[in-house]
Amino acid sequence: MAHPYAELLKDRDVRILWSGLSLSAIGSELFRVGAIWLAAETAGADASLMVTAQAAAMLAVSLLAGPLIEMVPRRTFLVAGEIVSAVGAGLVVVAGLTWGMSLPMLVVSSTALSAIGVMARPVFLSSLPMVAPGKLREVNGLFDSSVRIAQAAGPFLAALALKVMAPIHLLTANAVTFLASALAVALVGRRLENHADRRAAAPGVFRRLARGAYAASACPGVWSVLIATGVRGGGYALGYTVAVPLLFVQGGVGLSGLAIVMGVGATAEIISTPLLVLTQARRPLRRLFQGYVMIGASLSVMGAIAIALTDAPTAWLVASMAAAAALVGVGNSVATLQITTFFASRLASDDYAAVLRLRMVTIIGSMMAATAAGPWILGWLGPAATIAACGVVAAIAGIAGMLSGPARRLGPGFAEPEPKAE
């Protein structure tokens, strides 16, 4: 019997859409690696402000752009979004080659791409039922796994590409993949459209966030998870996303070394996920927080490695940092598996959506706060000590969560313990 993914890919439209999305996902990883490297080279510690701007754009668009998106046909929106993204990625390359790369150029380009990406993802996901009617689970799995593989492969492809091109042309490659994705969506045609009646207007932003806060307060453990997740998100954004690239720039390690470290971390997360699914924790909520402790401890180890191997050969530093990044990836997998199951098990569907929205706001807000303070923190501590400090903060948040009542109390399936017999 053929694998469900193989059956899906026999459909021409699914095959075209899958190819376009996979290319676009790889291109986005090339842009992510190239942009943060160029920002660190150009602006040093101020590179963290690029991540701040990206997070702000993602937050604003996620909360406010929904009604506008609903007014545009899906195919039109997706094709236009990919073309605009290609133009945005291409223009920063042209500007950089003409006048020299600057942080404002990278901020404008990366912010626009982040905003468009946040808008496009839910539109694309909501189109999948029309592409493969009756096979939603299979088609979701196909596209999700393809994106994850692209996220792991992208940094390694960047390392290979850098042997024949300058870092700025990682952004050029991203522009090309956006055009390929736009062509794929256009070729699929009207099959992406939902001809059913539009849904009624959603409640306002503050009302939806209030619903999430109310649901979180009514369910033991949710606020502990949200707070720890926010702290971990801020520490990860500054310590891993910004400080590690800056460390490699200032140490003269090279972008290829950074790409390998990031690729190993993403690969470890993908490989560990199906293995962790097979395990059953006696205290599953505590395991969630253990994932955060693992992320924080691994980041601290990365910082300690950077300090200890300051004068060591580059290969030693890259190999040691990659090993620690693999542990960060496993920690991410542990926490992600548990958090989605926790919310789904303990919350009604509407409350689940509201809490997920609140979680997104918490994470992005923490990313904005941490990276906005990045120039000052990085200037004071330096990249290596910043990585270690961010790891310590994330680990402390995880430990606090582990010691909370719900983490110590909830059993398998996140169920409350049975009352003791009289």
N, C-alpha and C positions, 0 to 999 in steps of 0.2 A: 504494500500500500504506500502510495507516494506521500511525502511529507506535506502538511497543509500549506507551507510556504511555497513549495514547488507547484502545487495546484493553483495557488493564487497567481504565481508568476506566468502561468500559461495565458492569462488574460492580458491582451496587448496594453490596455490602459493602465492596469496595475503595474505592469512591467515598466512602462514609460515613466509613470509617476515615481515609482521606486528608484529608478536610475537617476532621475533628476534630483530627488530629495537626498539620496546618498552622496551625490556629487556636491550638492549645496552644503551638506553637513561637514564634509571633508574641507571644503573651502572655508567654512566658518571657523574651523579649528586652525587652519593656516593663518587666517586673519587674526585670531585671538593670540596665537604665539607671536606672530610678526608685529602686531600693533603694540603689545606691552613691551616687547624688546625695543622697538624704535622709540617708544615713549621714555623708557628708562635711559636709553642712550642719549636722547635729546634733552631730557629735563631732570634726570636723576630722581630724587625723592618725590618731586612734584608729579611724577608719573601716576601716583596714587589718585590724583584728582581726575584722571581719565576714568578710572573705575567709579569714582563718586558720581561723575556726570552720567555714565552708563546706568548706574543704579537708579538715579533720579529719573531718568527718562523711562526706564522700565516701570517704575512705580507709578508715575503719572499716567502713562499709557494704559497700564493694567487697570487702574481705577476709573479712568475717565473716558477712554476711547470706545468702550463697548457699544453704546448707542450709534455712534458714527459708523463703526464697522458693519453693523447690522443693516445699514442702508445700502451697502454696495454689494452687488452679486459676487459670490465667492471667487469664481474664476477671474473676474476682472480685478478684484482686490489682490489676489495672489500673484497674478502676472505683473500687475503694476508695481506691487511691492518688490518683487524680485528685480525688475528692471531698474527701479529707483535705487535699490541696494547696489546693483552693479555699477550704476553711475556714481553713487557715493564712494564706493571702494575704488573705482577708477580715477575719480577726480583727485583724491588725496595722493595717489601715485603720481599723477601728472604734476600736481602742485609741488610735491616733494622733489621731483626730479628737476623742476624748473627753478624754484626759489629756495630749495632746501627744506628738509622736513622740520616741522615745528610742533610743539605740543598742542596748540590750538587747532591745527589741522587734524591731528589724530583725534582730539576730543570731539570735534564736530562730526567727523566721519563715523567714529565708533558709537557715538550717542545716537545718530540717525539709524545706524544698522541695528542697534539694540532695540530701539523703539519699534522699528518695522518688524523685527523678529518676534517680539512679544505679541504684537497684534496678529501676525500671520499664523503663529502656532495653533491657537484655538480654532481659527478659521479652517486651517488644514485638517485638524483632527475631526472637526465636525463634518467634514466632507467625506471621510472614509466610509461611513455607512452607505453612501450613495455609490461609491466605487465598487464595493464588495458587499452587496445586500445579503444579510443572513450569515455573514462571516466576520462579524465585527471583532471578536476576540482574536481570530487568526490574523486579520489585516492590521490590527493594532500591534500585535506582537511582531509582525514582520517589519513594520516601519520603526517601531521603538528599538528593536534589536539592531536594525541597520544604522540608526542614529548613534547608538552606543558604540558600535564597532567603528564607525567613522570618527567618533570622539577619541577613541583609543589609537586608531591608525593615523589620524591627522598629524599629531606631533612627530611621529616617526617619519611620515612622508615629508614633513617640513625639514627634518634633519637631512634627509636625502636630497631634497630640492636645493638646499643651501650649498651643496657641492657644485651646482651649476648656475645659481642665480643669487643676486643680492637679496638681503632680507626684505627690502621694500617690495620685491616682486611676489612675495607671499600674498600681498594684498591684491596684486594684479591677478594672480591665480584665483583668488576669491571672487573677483569681479566676473571672471569667465564662468565660474561654476554657478553664479547667480543667473547668468544668461541661459545656461543649460537648463536650470530649474524652471525658468520662465517659459522656455520652449516646451518643456515636458508638460507643464500645467496647461498651456495653450493647446497642445495636441490632444489632451484628454477631452477637451471641449466641455459641453454642457452637462456631462455626466457628474460633474462636481456639484451641480446646483441642487438645492432642495426646493421643489416646487410646492411644498406644503405651505400653509399660511404661516406668516411670521408670528413669533411668540409675542405675548404682551410685554410691554416695557418693564424692564427690571427695576427693582427699588433703587433708591439713591445710594451713593457711595457710603455715606456715614450710617445710613440705616443698615446696610449690609455688614459693615464692620461692627456695628453695635450688636447685630444678631450673632456674629462670631464670638464677641466678648461674652455675651450672655450664655451661649452654648459652652464656652470654655469654663466659665464659672460654675456651671451646673454639673460638670463632669470631672471627678477627681483625677488629678494628674496632668490635665491638658495644659494648664498654665505653667507647670514645671517644665513640660516639654517645649512650650513656646519660648520661654525665657532662655532655656539652655540652647535651643536651636538658634535663637537670635545671637547669643554670645558667640557660639561656635561659628556662625556665619560671618560675623564681623572679624573674628580672629583669623578665619580662613582667607577672607578677602584681602586683608592687609598682609598677613604672614606668608601665605602661599602664593596668592595671585600677583602681589606687588613686590614683596621683599625678596622672594627667591629670584625673580628675573633681575632685580637691581643688584643683588649679590653677584650674579653671574656677569653682569655688565661691568661692575666695578672691579671684579677679580680677573677680568680678561679671559673668562672661561669659554665664551662663545655661545652663540645661539643654538648650535647643534647640541651642545651639552644640556642646555635648558630644555630643548624639545624632547630629548631622551628621558629626562627626569619626569616631565609632565606625561609623556606617553606611558611610562612604566606605572605611574599612579593610576591613570585611567584604565589601563589594561588589568591591573590587579583588582580594581573595583568590578569590572565586567566578569572576570574569571571567578571571583569569590562569591558573587551573587547566587548562581545556581547551586553552589555547594552549601551556602548558609541556609538556603531554603529547606534543605534536608534536615536541619537541626531543629530541636524544640527546646526552648529555654523554660526552666521552671519558673523564673520570674522575668517574663518577656519585656516589661517596661524597664526593669533594671538593665537588661541587655541593651536597650536603646541608649541609655546613658553611658553604658560601657563603651559603646561605639564612639560617643563623643570624647570620652576619656582617652580612647585609643588614638583618635585624631589629634587631640591636644598633645598627648605624650609624644607622638611621632613627629609633630611639628617642633616640639622642644628638642627632640633628638636631632632633627635637621639643623636647627640653630647651633646646637653643641658641636655637631660635625663640622659645620662651616667655620666655627671658631677654632677647633682643634686642628683642622687641616688647612689652615690659612696658607702655609708655605709648602704644602704637599703637592705632588704631581696632579695635574688636572684630572687624569683618569681616575685617581683615587677619590677625589671629591665628587665627581659625577657618579661613580658607582655607589658610593656611600649614600649620597643624597637620593639616588634612585631607589635604593633599598628602603630608606625611610619613607619615600613617597609611596612605595607599594603598601606600606602599613597604613598610611593615610587613606589610600584607596579602599583597603579592607574595612577600615573604620567607617568610612562613608557608606559602604555597602551594608554593614551591620545596622547602622542607625536608620538608613533609608528604608530597609525592609521592615523594621519594627515600627517606624512612625506611621507608615501608610496603613499597616495592619491595625495599629492601635486606634487611629482615628476611625477607620472603617468599622471596627468591632464595637466601639463605645458610643458612636454618634449616629443619630438618624441621618438620612441622606441629605436633607436640607441643611442640618447643622454641620455635617461633614464639609459641605461646600463652603459654608460660611467660615468655619475654622481654618480651612485650607487658605482662604483668602486672607484671613488675619495672620496666618503663618507667613504668607508671602510678604505682607507688609512688614512684619517683624524682621524677617531676614534681610529684606532690601534696606529697611531703615538702619539696621545694624551695620550693613555693608557701607552705607553712606557715611555714617558717623565715624566708623573706623578709618576708612580711606580718606575722609576729609581731614582727619587728624594725622594722616600718614606723613606729610612733609615734616611736621614737627617731631613726630615719634622717630621716624627714620633718621632725621638729622641729629637727634639726641642720642639714640641707641646704636645707630648703624644697622644695616640689613640683617646680619647674623643674629645679633641680640634681639632685634625686633621679631624675627621668626621664633626664637625661643620664648620670648615674652608672650607672644600671641598664643603659642601652644600651651603655656602655663595657664593663661586665662581660660582657654577653651576646656582644658582638663579640669580646672576648678569648677566650672559650670556643670560639667558632667558628673563630677563627684557629688556636688550638692544635689543633683537630680537623683543619683543613686541612693542617697540617704533620705530622700523624701518618703513620706508614708505610703503613697500609692505604689512607688517602685518596690518597696519592701513587702507590699501586701498582695498586689494583683498576681494571680497565678496563670497557668496556661490558658491561652485564648483571651488574656487580659480580664479574666473573670474575677469577681470578688470572692474571697474565701467563704466556704460554707460556714454558717454559724455553728458554734460548738453545741453539742447536745447538753441538755440540762443534767 
